[in-house]
């Protein structure tokens, strides 16, 4: 299917919500927008949008088409930036906001960006608050959990934050080793509260941990790390956080669904600037170097 223009049209209708807004943004007639949608739907053999009185909503198939359109748009934008800005000097500041303990995940990318753009300062703001990108509180946000769906945000998958159940040598010296899942009914646990919005291993906890096995409940990830390190109990920790410390031992290694997706989020008004594109590319490329 050779439909670059039609994919671009679908992208704008999905982001803006109506044919009229998309037509205005693309400087084309409404009939042309509708024709592009019809051509895409005819080619793939299914509905991309649900039409209703308030505008257009993506179908499940449309969500897949949108992912293709987003990748296509990004690649074309990146190419344009490289061609037009190859000799441009990037300066000023990039402000990145993230949960504090995730800062280690972007160090290599920040180092790469700084090497390429020595005149541009990177400011990293660690916070648990969701800053408002539309108010300019940050240029880029690294967010965890379900994919953000704010209409003016551009969202790119960064990586998956994977978890395993760990114990520390300080715990095993007092309580003995845990020999897999069949040997956990005599051990204690450090757990998050059940009402947190997104805990990928909550189902396992419900099925395998009794109330009398819970030593501590805390909603602070840094406390979880320290509590497991102090030997209070077994706990779920991100693999990256302990992978270089041999005193932490995985009792149950990461299951397929024990992960939280991480997203790089920008506002549409700044997303296509050379500075932000260069910064996003450095973060995305860091694991490939």
C-alpha positions as CSV (number, residue, x, y, z in Angstrom):
1,X,0.0,0.0,0.0
2,X,1.6,3.3,-1.2
3,X,-0.5,5.8,0.7
4,X,1.8,8.3,2.4
5,X,-0.5,11.2,1.9
6,X,-3.6,9.3,3.1
7,X,-1.8,8.1,6.2
8,X,-0.8,11.7,7.0
9,X,-4.5,12.6,6.7
10,X,-5.6,9.8,9.0
11,X,-3.0,11.0,11.5
12,X,-4.4,14.5,11.6
13,X,-8.0,13.4,11.8
14,X,-7.1,11.1,14.7
15,X,-5.2,13.8,16.5
16,X,-7.6,16.7,15.9
17,X,-10.9,14.7,16.1
18,X,-12.8,16.2,13.2
19,X,-12.5,16.4,9.4
20,X,-12.9,20.2,9.4
21,X,-9.9,20.7,11.8
22,X,-7.8,18.2,9.8
23,X,-8.7,19.9,6.5
24,X,-7.7,23.3,8.0
25,X,-4.4,22.0,9.3
26,X,-3.5,20.3,6.1
27,X,-4.8,23.1,3.9
28,X,-7.1,20.9,1.9
29,X,-10.8,20.5,1.2
30,X,-13.0,18.4,3.5
31,X,-13.9,16.2,0.5
32,X,-10.2,15.4,0.0
33,X,-9.9,14.4,3.7
34,X,-12.9,12.1,3.4
35,X,-11.6,10.6,0.2
36,X,-8.3,9.8,1.8
37,X,-10.0,8.1,4.7
38,X,-12.2,6.1,2.3
39,X,-9.1,5.0,0.3
40,X,-7.3,3.8,3.4
41,X,-10.4,1.9,4.6
42,X,-10.8,0.4,1.2
43,X,-7.2,-0.7,1.0
44,X,-7.1,-2.4,4.5
45,X,-10.7,-3.7,4.3
46,X,-12.1,-2.3,7.5
47,X,-13.3,0.8,9.3
48,X,-10.6,3.2,10.7
49,X,-13.0,5.6,12.3
50,X,-16.3,5.6,14.0
51,X,-18.3,8.6,12.8
52,X,-20.5,10.4,15.4
53,X,-22.0,13.8,16.1
54,X,-18.9,15.1,17.9
55,X,-16.3,14.0,15.4
56,X,-14.3,10.9,14.5
57,X,-13.1,8.2,17.0
58,X,-10.6,5.5,16.0
59,X,-11.7,1.9,15.9
60,X,-9.4,-0.9,17.2
61,X,-8.1,-1.3,13.6
62,X,-7.7,2.5,13.4
63,X,-5.4,2.4,16.4
64,X,-3.1,0.1,14.5
65,X,-3.3,2.4,11.4
66,X,-2.5,5.4,13.6
67,X,0.7,3.7,14.9
68,X,1.8,3.2,11.3
69,X,0.9,6.8,10.5
70,X,2.8,8.1,13.6
71,X,5.9,6.2,12.7
72,X,5.8,7.4,9.1
73,X,5.3,11.0,10.2
74,X,8.2,10.7,12.7
75,X,10.5,9.3,10.1
76,X,9.7,12.0,7.5
77,X,10.0,14.7,10.2
78,X,13.3,13.3,11.3
79,X,14.6,13.2,7.7
80,X,13.5,16.8,7.2
81,X,15.2,17.9,10.4
82,X,18.4,16.2,9.4
83,X,18.4,17.7,5.9
84,X,17.4,21.2,7.0
85,X,19.3,21.3,10.3
86,X,22.4,19.4,9.6
87,X,24.6,22.4,10.2
88,X,22.3,24.2,12.6
89,X,23.5,24.8,16.1
90,X,21.2,23.5,18.9
91,X,21.5,25.6,22.0
92,X,19.3,26.7,25.0
93,X,17.8,24.1,27.3
94,X,15.9,20.9,27.3
95,X,13.8,20.2,30.4
96,X,13.0,16.6,31.1
97,X,10.7,15.5,33.9
98,X,10.6,11.9,35.3
99,X,10.1,9.9,38.4
100,X,13.4,10.4,40.3
101,X,14.7,6.8,40.4
102,X,14.2,6.5,36.6
103,X,16.9,9.1,35.9
104,X,19.5,6.3,35.5
105,X,17.6,5.0,32.5
106,X,18.3,8.2,30.5
107,X,22.0,8.9,31.5
108,X,23.5,7.4,28.3
109,X,21.0,9.2,26.1
110,X,21.7,12.6,27.8
111,X,25.4,11.9,27.4
112,X,25.0,11.2,23.7
113,X,22.8,14.3,23.3
114,X,25.3,16.5,25.1
115,X,28.2,15.2,23.0
116,X,26.3,16.1,19.8
117,X,25.0,19.4,21.2
118,X,27.5,20.9,23.6
119,X,25.8,24.3,23.6
120,X,22.5,22.9,24.9
121,X,21.9,22.4,28.6
122,X,19.8,19.5,29.9
123,X,17.8,20.0,33.1
124,X,16.2,16.9,34.7
125,X,13.4,17.5,37.2
126,X,12.6,14.4,39.3
127,X,9.0,14.5,40.5
128,X,6.0,12.2,41.1
129,X,3.7,14.9,39.8
130,X,2.3,14.9,36.3
131,X,3.6,18.2,34.9
132,X,1.5,20.1,32.3
133,X,3.5,20.1,29.1
134,X,0.8,22.4,27.5
135,X,1.9,25.1,30.0
136,X,5.5,24.7,29.2
137,X,6.4,23.1,32.5
138,X,8.7,20.7,30.7
139,X,9.7,19.9,27.1
140,X,9.8,16.1,27.5
141,X,8.2,13.8,30.1
142,X,9.1,10.2,30.8
143,X,5.9,8.6,32.1
144,X,5.1,5.1,33.3
145,X,1.9,3.1,33.0
146,X,-0.9,3.1,30.4
147,X,-0.1,5.1,27.3
148,X,-1.0,8.8,27.9
149,X,-3.9,9.9,25.7
150,X,-4.1,13.7,26.1
151,X,-5.0,14.9,22.6
152,X,-2.2,17.4,22.2
153,X,0.6,15.1,23.4
154,X,2.9,13.1,21.1
155,X,3.7,9.8,22.7
156,X,6.6,7.4,21.9
157,X,7.3,4.1,23.6
158,X,10.6,4.2,25.4
159,X,11.1,0.8,26.9
160,X,9.4,-1.6,29.4
161,X,10.3,-1.4,33.1
162,X,10.5,-5.1,34.1
163,X,10.2,-6.4,37.6
164,X,11.2,-9.6,39.5
165,X,10.7,-10.7,43.0
166,X,14.0,-10.2,44.9
167,X,15.5,-10.9,48.3
168,X,18.7,-9.6,49.8
169,X,21.5,-11.6,51.4
170,X,20.7,-9.9,54.7
171,X,17.2,-11.5,54.6
172,X,18.3,-15.0,53.5
173,X,21.0,-15.1,56.3
174,X,18.2,-14.9,58.9
175,X,15.4,-16.8,57.1
176,X,17.1,-19.2,54.8
177,X,16.9,-19.2,51.0
178,X,13.7,-19.3,49.0
179,X,13.8,-22.1,46.6
180,X,11.3,-20.9,43.9
181,X,7.6,-20.3,44.0
182,X,6.8,-23.5,46.0
183,X,8.9,-22.3,48.9
184,X,7.4,-18.9,49.5
185,X,4.6,-19.6,52.1
186,X,7.1,-19.2,55.0
187,X,8.6,-15.9,53.8
188,X,7.7,-12.3,54.5
189,X,7.0,-9.6,51.9
190,X,7.4,-5.8,51.3
191,X,4.5,-4.8,49.1
192,X,2.9,-1.7,47.5
193,X,-0.7,-0.8,48.6
194,X,-3.4,-2.6,46.6
195,X,-5.1,0.6,45.5
196,X,-2.2,1.9,43.3
197,X,-3.4,2.3,39.8
198,X,-1.0,0.1,37.9
199,X,0.8,-2.8,39.6
200,X,1.5,-5.6,37.0
201,X,2.2,-8.2,39.6
202,X,-0.8,-7.5,41.8
203,X,-2.6,-10.7,40.5
204,X,0.3,-12.8,41.7
205,X,0.3,-11.2,45.1
206,X,-3.4,-11.8,45.5
207,X,-3.0,-15.5,44.6
208,X,0.2,-16.3,46.6
209,X,0.7,-14.0,49.6
210,X,-1.3,-14.3,52.8
211,X,-2.0,-11.3,55.0
212,X,0.2,-12.6,57.8
213,X,3.1,-12.7,55.4
214,X,3.1,-9.0,54.7
215,X,5.8,-7.2,56.8
216,X,5.4,-3.7,55.3
217,X,3.1,-1.9,52.8
218,X,4.5,1.3,51.3
219,X,3.8,3.4,48.3
220,X,7.4,4.7,48.0
221,X,9.6,2.8,45.5
222,X,12.8,4.1,47.2
223,X,11.5,2.6,50.5
224,X,10.9,-0.7,48.8
225,X,14.5,-0.9,47.6
226,X,15.8,0.0,51.1
227,X,13.4,-2.3,52.9
228,X,14.5,-5.3,50.8
229,X,18.1,-4.3,51.1
230,X,17.7,-4.2,54.9
231,X,16.3,-7.7,54.9
232,X,12.7,-6.8,56.0
233,X,11.2,-9.1,53.4
234,X,11.1,-10.1,49.8
235,X,9.9,-7.4,47.4
236,X,9.3,-6.6,43.7
237,X,12.0,-4.4,42.3
238,X,12.8,-3.1,38.8
239,X,15.5,-5.4,37.3
240,X,17.7,-2.4,36.3
241,X,17.9,-1.2,39.9
242,X,19.6,-4.3,41.2
243,X,21.2,-6.0,38.3
244,X,24.7,-5.0,39.2
245,X,24.4,-5.8,42.9
246,X,25.1,-9.6,43.6
247,X,23.6,-9.2,47.1
248,X,20.2,-9.1,45.6
249,X,18.9,-12.5,44.4
250,X,15.9,-13.0,42.2
251,X,13.5,-15.5,43.8
252,X,11.1,-15.3,40.9
253,X,12.4,-13.9,37.6
254,X,10.4,-11.6,35.4
255,X,7.2,-13.0,34.1
256,X,5.8,-11.9,30.7
257,X,3.3,-9.5,32.3
258,X,5.5,-8.2,35.1
259,X,6.4,-4.9,33.4
260,X,5.3,-1.3,33.2
261,X,5.7,0.5,29.8
262,X,7.5,3.8,29.8
263,X,6.6,6.6,27.4
264,X,8.4,9.7,26.1
265,X,5.8,12.4,25.9
266,X,6.1,15.8,24.3
267,X,3.6,18.5,23.4
268,X,2.7,18.8,19.7
269,X,3.8,22.5,19.7
270,X,7.5,21.6,20.5
271,X,7.7,18.0,19.2
272,X,9.0,18.8,15.8
273,X,11.6,21.3,16.7
274,X,15.2,20.3,15.9
275,X,16.2,20.4,19.6
276,X,13.4,18.1,20.8
277,X,13.8,15.7,17.9
278,X,17.5,15.4,18.5
279,X,17.0,14.9,22.2
280,X,14.3,12.2,21.7
281,X,16.5,10.4,19.1
282,X,19.4,10.3,21.6
283,X,17.2,8.8,24.3
284,X,15.8,6.3,21.9
285,X,19.1,5.3,20.4
286,X,21.0,4.9,23.7
287,X,20.5,1.2,24.0
288,X,21.7,0.6,20.5
289,X,25.2,1.9,21.1
